[in-house]
Amino acid sequence: GGCGRIGTQTMANELLDADAQDDVIGHIIVTDSGGGAANSVPVLAKAIRQCSKPVVAFVDGMMASAAMFAGSYCSRIIANDKLDRIGCIGTMVQLADYPKNHRNPNGFVSLRIYADGSEEKNGEYEAALEGDFKLIKEQTLNPLNEDFKANVKANRPNVSDEQLKGRTYYAKDCVGTLIDAIGGFDEAVKQVVELSNIKIKQMEQTSS
């Protein structure tokens, strides 16, 4: 629409709304994403956990980085094709700016001036722009990365330590660890039905 693509909060709301419908037995989240912002994951992960009905992730191209993080909360992960790309479990940041004190060849001056007592404000950012990455790793990237890996490990217990180092894999090389199976959309539907089997039997008994 006119406001662009929907965000994860909207996706989470729609998922929970569907979960409350009596004629819904489960959910399939179709994924083709290289990831995104780390702070986009918790709201969707929380919604997946709150669902009373099974949630299956269907990878149609790529499920990497933050998409892998969120997808790991699903009951099952099914890839559409053996060459779909899965993983990229790691954390990065990309910065583009002038140093806080900069004069370009035309004499234009760019300054960022901090108040007394604010010397640690944006410290890791300023240091990184000067080529010192120690603070931004210690204060930002490493804590996020450890949380990312710990959650994927908890959600996908068979994942190997090697698969937590940031590499992206073909689906055919990570069945049983990062994903559960390779198959078309019908396979994802089959998995939802399988996970919902008890509920379906209960519905059949009620109707009879």
C-alpha positions in Angstrom: 0.0 0.0 0.0 0.9 3.7 0.1 2.7 3.2 3.4 5.1 0.6 2.0 5.7 -2.9 3.4 4.2 -4.0 6.6 6.5 -4.3 9.6 7.0 -7.1 12.1 4.5 -5.6 14.6 1.7 -5.8 12.0 2.8 -9.3 11.1 2.7 -10.3 14.8 -0.8 -8.8 15.2 -2.1 -10.6 12.1 -0.6 -13.9 13.4 -2.3 -13.6 16.8 -5.6 -12.5 15.2 -5.6 -15.6 13.0 -4.7 -17.8 15.9 -7.9 -16.7 17.7 -10.1 -17.9 14.8 -11.9 -21.2 15.3 -11.5 -22.2 11.6 -7.6 -21.9 11.7 -5.7 -25.0 12.7 -2.2 -23.6 12.3 0.0 -21.1 10.5 2.6 -21.0 7.7 5.1 -18.1 7.6 6.5 -17.8 4.1 10.1 -16.5 4.2 12.4 -15.1 1.6 14.6 -12.7 3.5 18.2 -12.0 4.1 17.5 -10.6 7.5 17.3 -7.1 8.9 17.4 -5.2 12.2 18.0 -7.2 15.3 15.3 -5.2 17.2 12.7 -6.5 14.7 12.9 -10.1 16.0 11.5 -10.0 19.6 8.0 -8.9 18.7 7.5 -11.6 16.1 9.2 -14.2 18.2 6.9 -13.4 21.1 3.8 -13.7 18.8 5.0 -17.1 17.6 5.5 -18.3 21.1 2.0 -17.0 22.1 0.2 -18.9 19.4 -1.9 -21.8 20.6 -1.7 -23.5 17.2 1.4 -24.7 15.4 3.5 -22.3 13.4 5.6 -23.7 10.5 8.2 -21.6 8.5 8.3 -22.2 4.8 11.5 -21.0 3.2 11.0 -19.9 -0.4 14.5 -18.6 -1.4 16.3 -17.5 1.7 16.0 -17.5 5.5 19.1 -15.7 6.9 20.3 -13.7 9.8 17.3 -12.0 11.6 14.9 -14.1 9.5 16.6 -17.2 10.7 16.4 -15.8 14.3 12.7 -15.4 14.1 12.1 -18.5 12.1 13.9 -20.6 14.7 10.9 -20.1 17.0 8.6 -22.0 14.6 7.6 -25.6 15.3 9.0 -26.8 12.0 11.1 -25.2 9.2 10.5 -26.5 5.6 12.6 -25.4 2.7 11.1 -25.2 -0.8 14.2 -26.2 -2.7 17.5 -27.9 -1.9 19.4 -24.7 -3.0 17.5 -22.3 -0.8 19.9 -20.4 1.5 19.7 -20.9 5.2 21.6 -19.5 8.2 23.9 -16.5 8.4 23.7 -16.7 12.2 25.8 -13.7 13.1 25.6 -10.0 13.9 27.0 -7.0 12.0 26.6 -3.2 11.8 27.3 -0.9 8.8 28.3 2.7 9.5 28.7 5.5 7.0 29.5 9.0 8.3 32.3 11.6 8.6 34.5 11.5 11.7 33.2 13.9 14.4 35.8 16.5 13.4 36.0 16.7 9.6 37.0 19.2 7.0 36.5 18.3 3.3 38.8 19.5 0.5 36.5 22.5 -0.1 36.8 23.6 3.4 33.4 22.5 4.6 33.5 21.6 8.3 31.4 18.9 10.0 31.4 18.8 13.8 29.6 16.7 16.5 30.0 18.4 19.9 29.1 16.6 23.1 28.2 18.2 26.4 30.5 18.0 29.4 29.8 14.8 31.2 28.6 13.1 28.0 32.0 11.9 26.9 30.8 8.2 26.6 27.8 9.2 24.5 28.1 7.4 21.1 31.6 6.4 22.2 31.6 3.1 20.3 30.2 4.8 17.2 32.8 7.6 17.2 35.6 5.1 17.8 34.5 2.9 14.9 34.5 5.8 12.5 38.1 6.4 13.5 39.0 2.8 12.8 38.8 1.4 16.4 36.2 -1.4 16.5 36.9 -2.7 20.0 34.0 -0.8 21.8 31.4 -1.4 19.2 32.1 -5.1 19.3 32.2 -5.3 23.1 29.2 -3.0 23.8 26.9 -3.7 20.8 27.7 -6.5 18.4 29.0 -9.2 20.8 26.1 -9.1 23.3 23.6 -9.2 20.4 25.5 -12.0 18.8 25.6 -14.2 21.9 21.9 -13.7 22.4 21.2 -14.6 18.8 23.3 -17.8 19.0 21.8 -18.8 22.4 18.3 -18.5 21.2 18.9 -20.4 17.9 20.6 -23.2 19.9 17.7 -23.4 22.3 15.1 -23.4 19.5 17.1 -25.8 17.2 19.0 -28.1 19.6 20.7 -30.1 16.8 22.4 -27.0 15.3 26.2 -27.4 15.4 28.7 -24.9 16.7 30.1 -24.5 13.2 26.6 -23.4 12.0 26.6 -20.6 14.5 29.6 -18.8 13.0 27.8 -16.8 10.3 28.0 -19.0 7.3 25.0 -19.3 5.0 24.2 -22.9 3.9 22.2 -24.6 1.1 19.1 -26.2 2.5 20.4 -29.7 1.4 23.3 -29.3 3.7 21.4 -28.4 6.9 18.4 -30.8 7.0 18.0 -32.0 10.6 19.8 -29.0 12.1 18.8 -25.6 10.8 15.7 -27.0 8.9 13.5 -30.0 9.3 12.8 -31.0 5.7 12.8 -30.0 2.0 9.5 -30.0 0.1 7.0 -27.8 -1.6 4.3 -25.7 0.0 2.2 -28.8 0.3 4.8 -30.3 2.6 4.5 -27.2 4.9 0.7 -27.7 4.9 1.2 -31.4 5.7 3.4 -30.4 8.7 0.8 -28.1 10.0 -1.9 -30.7 9.7 0.4 -33.3 11.4 1.1 -30.9 14.3 -2.6 -30.1 14.6 -3.7 -33.8 14.5 -5.0 -33.9 18.1 -7.1 -30.8 17.6 -8.5 -32.2 14.3 -9.5 -35.5 16.0 -11.2 -33.5 18.8 -13.1 -31.5 16.2 -14.2 -34.7 14.4 -15.4 -36.3 17.6 -17.3 -33.1 18.5 -19.0 -33.0 15.1 -20.0 -36.6 15.3 
